[in-house]
Amino acid sequence: MSRALPRSATAVALLADIPSTGHVGEVRAQRFAMHGDGIGERSAAFVDFARARSEAGQKVVALYPSWQAETAERAVNFARGATRDDHVAGIAVDLSPLALSLVADQLAYLAPYVPPGMVAALSDELPKHLLAGAWLGNVSQVAGFPVSLRQQMSSLAPSVSYLAYCAPSRSLGRLRPSEVARTLPFQPVRPVQLLCSTPDPAITGVFDAHLPHAIAPVATRRLPAQPLGPAYWGTSKYVEFVALSAHPQALAYAASSLRTALCAWCGEPVRARPCPFCAGNATRPMPPRPASSSPPQGGSAAPGHSGTPPTGTRSGAEPGTRPAARAASGTRPAPAPPAHPSPGTRADAAPAPTREPVRRGRPRNGTALDSAPPTGPPAPLPPPEPEPLPDLRAHPVPGHPPATEARSTHPR
């Protein structure tokens, strides 16, 4: 049975010239290439899309590459002004074009199952479950990666190539065939699928000979080159790749690993502040899950988990506190009726009847002891007599003058 909502509360858009990989199927994020003569013409299509979605009661999560963000940021601002609400969130993602295209489609696939705030938070979580990067024949023009002068000079040699990773973390190093498998920064959960694209299919020999053997995918798909690939990698001599898990529960695991809090202003679950929708900086904890009436598997229901208090709870114990928590805090609950009068108990109050402790063993005369204490509830205590009020004249309150008797003004 599908758990999808009847209508998704979130619409996912991608503000860049990044075509879909088609890996997720027919579910795809809405693409806007942002082409045109001026900023108004480049943003018009997205503004109309955001206005229509807002009028339909949906929120829009707009992804755009952080390395090409100026036009997309202005388009998001135009859309927020046109809708006159905070239902449009712009999310900058620092990924390569192929990886960003895949993440946008994955978010569109998850949108019917999670609230809009979690869709925005998953844009930062999903790249942590991917291995994305590229094989580069030249690193002299690559931006956004730590490239040393020695690496730039050595990349001019025809036999030297590099591996650059943008997810789950950014790194760049020289490709050494004997160390490719050992230096992989991340291995997705098996089975693994591999997506790759290149503008020049004739240069894939070095890539095909080493990286697929280290990743060991069950399937490899070759896709057309992304239009923004040369702008991101700084060269046309590259092979871009994304390795992802093909496990049926891979996306569900990524979504369940989020730890979110509710935005105090708009109520959306957010992972980081400020809120991507209303820009609020205050959060409140998520409401607790309703307690289950059935006991946990493998044992009975523990006190504090059921709606009714457990039997045998002492009257002096704090409500809703587990016995283990009270023992850990170093405090013990007060017994129901005290067996002996405490220092604050009046001497004339009748003490409660005590129960005979269970004794083990046999006495010296050889007769057996009772192995069970007497049954029956203890007799209730009589109500204590009221304490006399203290005389404030004899014991003045610190910081206040002592009370004096009022003088009589009647004539004698």
N, C-alpha and C positions, 0 to 999 in steps of 0.2 A: 504494500500500500504506500502510495506516495505521500510524503509529508509536506509537499509544497503548498504554499498559500494560494488561495484562489486567484489572487492578483498580487504581483510582486510590488512591494512598497518602495523599491529602489530601481532606478534606471542608471546603468553604467555607460559612460561615454569615454572615448579616447580622442583627445585633441591633438592629433599629429597625423602625418602621412605615414601610417603604419598599418598595412593590410593585415587581415586576420590569417592565422595559421590554419584554421579549420580543424584543429586537433580536438576541440571540445564538441564538435558537431555543428548542428544548426544554431545553437545558442551562441550569440556573439555580442560583444559590446558595440554600441553605435559609434561609428567612425566619422570624424570630421577632419579633413585634410588641411584645413586652415589656409586655403589658397585664395588669392584675390589681390586686387591693386591696393586697397587700403585696409586699415584695421576694421572698419565697419563692414566691408564686404567679406572679410575673412571670418568675422564673428557672427554674421547674420544667421547662418544656418543653425549654429549651436544655440543662439539666443531664442530662436523660434522653437527649437526642440525643448529647451529648458522651460519655456513658458507653457508649452502644451503639457508637459509632464507635471508641472506644478499645479496647473488647473485640474488635472486628473487625480490629484492627491498623492503624487509620488515625490520622492526626493531624488536628486541627481548627484551621483558621484562621478566627477569628471577627472580622469587621469590625464597627465601630460608629462613628457620627459623633462626632468629638471635641467638638462643641458640644452633645452630649447623651450624656455618657459615664458618669454616675454609676451608673445602673442596670446598664448593660452591663458595666462593670468589676467590679461585685459578682457578676454572673452568671458571668463568667469565673473569678473566684476560687472560687465555689461548685463550678463544674465541675472545676477542677483539684484541689480537695479531695475531690470524690466519686470521681474516677478514680485519685487517688493517684499520679499521674505527671506528666510535663511535656509531654504530647502535646496540650495546648490552648494556643493563642497568641491573645491579644487584640491587635488592631491598630486604633488610632484613626486615622481618616482625616478630614481637614479638607476636605470637598467638599460641594457642594450635594446635595440629595436625588436629583435626576435623574442627576447624574454619578456619585454613589456607587452607585446601583442598577446602572448600566451597568458600572462597574468590578468590582462583586461578581460579575456574571454572566460577565464576561470571565475573571476568575480561576477560576471554576468550569469554564469551557471549557478553560483551560490546565492545570488540576490533573492530568489523566492523563498529561501530557507532561513535567512538571518535578517535582523533589523538593519536599517541603513547605517547606523553607527558602526556596527561590526563589519559591514562591507568596506567602509573606509579604513578600518583598522586592519583588515585582511590584506590590503594593498601593501602593507609593510611586513606582514607575516608570511605570505605565500612565497616571496623570493627566498626566504630562509630554507625552504624545502626543495630548492632547485639548484642545479649545477649549470651555470650559464657563463658563457665567455666566447672566446674566439682564438683560432690559430692565426698568428700574424707573421707575415714575412718581413714587415718593416714597422718599427716603433718610433721612428723619428718624429712623426706628426701626431701621435696618439695623445689625447688630452684626458685628464681625469684619472690617470694612473701614475703611480710613482715610478718614473723612468729616469735612470741615472745617465750621465754623459757617456759612460762606458757602454751601456746598453744601446744607446743611440748610435754610437760609432760602430759597434760590432754588428748591428742589424744591417749595415751596408754590405756585409759579406754575403755572397749568394747561398752559402750552406748553413747559415744561422737563421733560426726562427724562434718564435716565442709563443707562450700560452698566457693569455690574459683572462682572468676570471672577474666577473662583475657580481656574481651571486653564488653562494650566500655572503661572501665577503670579497673585497677588491684586492687583487694581487696580480703581479706580473713577473714572470720568470722565463729563463731560457729553456727551450724544449730539449731535454736530454732523453733519448729513447729508453735508457735503462731506469729512469727515475720517474716516468710519467705516472705509473700506477701508484707509486709510493707518495708522490707529492700532490695527489688530488686533495683539494681542501674539503671536499664533501662527497659522500656517496649516497644517492637517493635510495629509498627503500625498494627492494627488489619485488617484482620485476621492473626493469628500467626501460624506458623508451627514449630514443635519441632523435632530436630534430636538428637539422643543419641546413645552411644556405650559404651560397657564395656567388658573387658576380662573375666569377671565372671558373667554370668547372674543370679547367685543365690544371689547376694548381692544388687539387685536393689530395695528391699522392701522399705527401708527408702526413697530413691529417688522418687519412684513412688507414695508414700503416700503424699508427700508434694510439690515438685517443680512443677509438671504438674498442680496441682490445683491453684498454685499462678500465673502461666503464662497463663493458660486457652487456650491451643492451639486448633485449629480446626482439626489438624491431627498430629500424632506422628509417626516417622519412626525410627526403630531400625536398626542400621547399624553394620557391623563387626568392631571389635576393630582396631584402628590404630596401626601399628607396633611401632611407636615412642611414643605412649601414656604413657607407664610406664616410659620411660626416661624423659618425660616432667613433669609428675606429681610426680615422685619419689616413686611411689607405684603401686602395681597391684590391689589394692582395691579402685577402683574409678569408677564413671559413668560420662563420658564426654558428654556434651550437647551443642547445639547451637539452639537458638530461633531466628527466622527471620520472617520478614513480608512477607506474601503471596499476598500482594496487587499487582495488575498488574503494577502499576506505581512506585513501590518501588525503583527499580534500576534507573529509569529515574530521580526520585527525588534526589537520592544520587549523580548522575552525574551532575545535574543542580545546586547543592549546592556548587560546586567547584568554587574558585576564583583564577584564574591563571594569569600569566604574561608570555610573550614571552621571551625565552632565547635569549640574544643578540648575541650568537655565532651560535647556530644551528637552532634557530627559533622555537623550540618546546615549547608548553605551559607547564609551570612548576608551581608547587605550592610552593616549597621550594628550597633554594639554598644550595649546588651547583646543577647544572642540572644533572640528573641521567645518561644522555647519554654522554655529552661532558665535564662535570664537570665545566662548566662556572659559574661564580658568578655574572654576570651582566644580568639584565633583562630590558625589555622595556614594556610599557603598551600595552595591547591588542588593536588592531585597533577598532575604533568605528563601531557600526553596521550601515548599510545603513539606511538613513531616509526613513520612510514610506510615500508614497504619499497620502495615505488615512488618513482622520482625525481620531483621537482616538475615541473610542466608547463612546457615551454619550455627544459629544461636537464637536466643529469645531477644525480644526488644529491650534495649537498654533504657534506664530511666532518663528522662529528658527528651526522648525521641517521640513519644506518643502524646496524643492530645490530652489524656487524663493523667493525673499524677500517679506514680506507681504505688502499690500497696506497701505498707511498712515504712513509709516516709515519716520521719519524726517531725513533730510540730515545730521544733525550733530550727529546722533546716531552712536555708534560703530557697525560695521557690525557683524552679528551673535550673538548679545547680546539680551537676552530677556528683556522685560520691567520690569518683576519682579526682575530679577537679577540686573538691574540698580538701581531700587528703594532700593534693599537691600544693595547695596554698598554705598548708600548715595550720589550718583552723579546723576544729571539730564542731559539728552541730551540737546544739544544746540538747540534752536528753529530755524526753517527754516529761516525766515527773522526776525530780532529783531524788536520789536514794538517801542522801544525807543533806541536812540543811546547810546551805551555803552561808558565807559570812554576812550576806545581806538579808537572810531570812530571819523572821521574828522567832524568838525562842518559844513562844506559846503556840506556834503553828504546829499542827500535828504532822509528823514526818510520814512520808509515803511508805507503805509496806514494801519491804525488800524481798527480792526473790532469792531463793537459796541457790548458790552457785553449784554447777555440776561438778561433782568430784569424781575422780578416776582412781581406781585401785581399791584396796580393801584396808580397813583399819587394823590396828594391831590385835584386837580381840577376835578377828576372823569373821565378823559379821559383814555382810555386803551392804554397801551404801546405795542410796537411791541414785539411779542413773539419769533421771529426768527431773527437772524442776517442777514445782507445783504449777498447775495450770490455772487459768482465770485471769481476767484483767485486773490491774491494780486499782485500789480504791481511789477515788478522786480526792484531790486536796481541797480543804475548805478555803474559801476566799480570804485573802489576807486582810487584816484590819488596816484601815487607812492611816497613813503616817501623819502626825501633827505637822502643821505648817511651821516653818522656821520663823523665829522672831527676828525681823530685819533690824529692829532697834539694837538688839544685842549683837547681831552679826551684820554690820553694814556691808553693802555691796561696794567692792573696790571702785574708786573713781566717782562715787556719789556721796554727798553729805549724809550723815546719819539722820534718820527721821526723828522729829521732835513732836511732842504733844501740842496740839493746837490750844491756844489760850482761849478761855471762855470770855465772851464779850457781854454776857448777860449781867445786869446789875444785881448785886447781892441784896 
